Amino acid sequence: MIGSLDVIVIDCPDPVALADFYGELLGMRRFSDDPDWVELFGPGGEARPIVAFQRVDDFTPPEWPGQLVPQQLHLDVKVGDLDEAERQVLALGATPTGSGTPTFRVYLDPAGHPFCLIRPND
């Protein structure tokens, strides 16, 4: 092993707002709170990995599913009930894309990054 995962950093125009969205989605809490850089850590107090949000001036959101501005990465969030999880993420400000299957659905976070709600196959 060369190293261990420490921080996942997501570019965005408003780190505080996007951290609030993902904090609710993932059950994570703020570790730092700077208007240009916000960090979240795990619900059980786990310090690593951290999900961080950094301000990018003139941010251009990824285009999904197109590739003019590629997504480069996305998060898959495992849930027990897709319908209930969808209701909750829409209430937080996610946008449905209409893409998915019976085991996953694709959404855009408030900054335009795609993420998926997934559930295990029956």
C-alpha positions as CSV (number, residue, x, y, z in Angstrom):
1,M,0.0,0.0,0.0
2,I,1.3,3.4,-0.9
3,G,-1.2,5.4,1.1
4,S,-4.7,5.6,2.4
5,L,-7.7,7.7,1.3
6,D,-7.8,10.9,3.3
7,V,-10.0,13.5,1.7
8,I,-12.4,13.5,-1.3
9,V,-12.6,17.1,-2.5
10,I,-15.5,18.4,-4.5
11,D,-15.3,21.7,-6.4
12,C,-18.3,24.0,-6.2
13,P,-19.4,27.6,-6.1
14,D,-20.7,27.6,-2.5
15,P,-18.9,25.1,-0.2
16,V,-21.2,25.8,2.8
17,A,-24.4,25.1,0.9
18,L,-23.0,22.0,-0.8
19,A,-21.6,20.7,2.5
20,D,-25.0,21.1,4.1
21,F,-26.6,19.1,1.3
22,Y,-24.1,16.2,1.6
23,G,-24.1,16.4,5.4
24,E,-27.8,15.6,5.3
25,L,-27.5,13.1,2.5
26,L,-24.7,11.1,4.2
27,G,-25.3,11.8,7.9
28,M,-21.9,13.5,8.2
29,R,-21.0,16.5,10.4
30,R,-18.9,19.6,9.8
31,F,-15.3,19.4,10.8
32,S,-14.3,22.8,9.5
33,D,-16.3,25.7,8.4
34,D,-14.5,28.3,6.2
35,P,-16.5,30.0,3.4
36,D,-14.0,28.7,0.9
37,W,-13.3,25.2,2.3
38,V,-15.7,23.0,4.3
39,E,-15.0,19.5,5.6
40,L,-17.4,16.8,6.7
41,F,-16.5,13.7,8.8
42,G,-18.4,10.5,9.4
43,P,-21.6,10.1,11.5
44,G,-19.8,7.9,14.1
45,G,-17.0,10.5,14.6
46,E,-14.7,8.7,12.1
47,A,-12.1,11.3,11.1
48,R,-11.2,9.8,7.7
49,P,-12.0,9.9,4.9
50,I,-13.2,13.4,4.9
51,V,-15.5,14.8,2.2
52,A,-14.4,18.4,1.5
53,F,-15.9,21.2,-0.6
54,Q,-13.7,23.9,-2.1
55,R,-14.9,27.2,-3.6
56,V,-14.0,27.6,-7.3
57,D,-14.6,31.0,-8.9
58,D,-16.5,30.8,-12.2
59,F,-17.4,27.2,-11.5
60,T,-18.8,25.3,-14.5
61,P,-20.9,22.3,-13.4
62,P,-20.4,19.0,-15.2
63,E,-22.8,18.1,-18.0
64,W,-24.5,14.9,-17.4
65,P,-24.9,12.6,-19.3
66,G,-23.0,14.6,-22.0
67,Q,-19.2,15.0,-22.0
68,L,-18.7,18.7,-23.1
69,V,-17.9,19.3,-19.4
70,P,-17.2,15.7,-18.1
71,Q,-18.3,14.6,-14.6
72,Q,-14.9,13.1,-13.8
73,L,-16.3,11.3,-10.7
74,H,-19.5,10.8,-8.8
75,L,-20.7,9.3,-5.6
76,D,-22.9,6.2,-5.2
77,V,-25.0,6.4,-2.0
78,K,-26.4,3.1,-0.8
79,V,-30.0,3.3,0.5
80,G,-32.6,0.9,1.7
81,D,-35.6,2.4,-0.1
82,L,-35.1,4.3,-3.4
83,D,-38.5,6.0,-3.3
84,E,-38.0,7.3,0.3
85,A,-34.4,8.4,-0.4
86,E,-35.5,10.1,-3.5
87,R,-38.1,12.1,-1.6
88,Q,-35.5,13.1,0.9
89,V,-32.8,14.2,-1.6
90,L,-35.3,16.2,-3.6
91,A,-36.4,18.0,-0.4
92,L,-32.7,18.9,0.1
93,G,-32.4,20.4,-3.4
94,A,-31.3,17.6,-5.6
95,T,-32.5,17.5,-9.2
96,P,-33.7,14.2,-10.8
97,T,-32.2,13.4,-14.1
98,G,-34.7,10.7,-15.1
99,S,-31.9,8.2,-15.5
100,G,-31.7,4.9,-13.7
101,T,-32.8,1.3,-13.3
102,P,-34.7,-0.6,-10.7
103,T,-31.5,-0.6,-8.6
104,F,-30.2,3.0,-9.0
105,R,-31.3,6.5,-9.9
106,V,-29.1,9.5,-11.0
107,Y,-29.5,13.0,-9.5
108,L,-27.7,16.3,-9.7
109,D,-26.6,17.9,-6.4
110,P,-27.3,21.6,-6.0
111,A,-24.0,22.5,-7.7
112,G,-24.8,20.2,-10.7
113,H,-22.6,17.2,-9.8
114,P,-24.2,13.9,-10.6
115,F,-24.6,11.3,-7.8
116,C,-26.5,8.0,-7.6
117,L,-28.8,6.5,-5.1
118,I,-28.3,2.8,-5.2
119,R,-29.8,-0.2,-3.5
120,P,-28.5,-3.8,-3.6
121,N,-30.1,-6.2,-6.0
122,D,-32.9,-8.3,-4.5
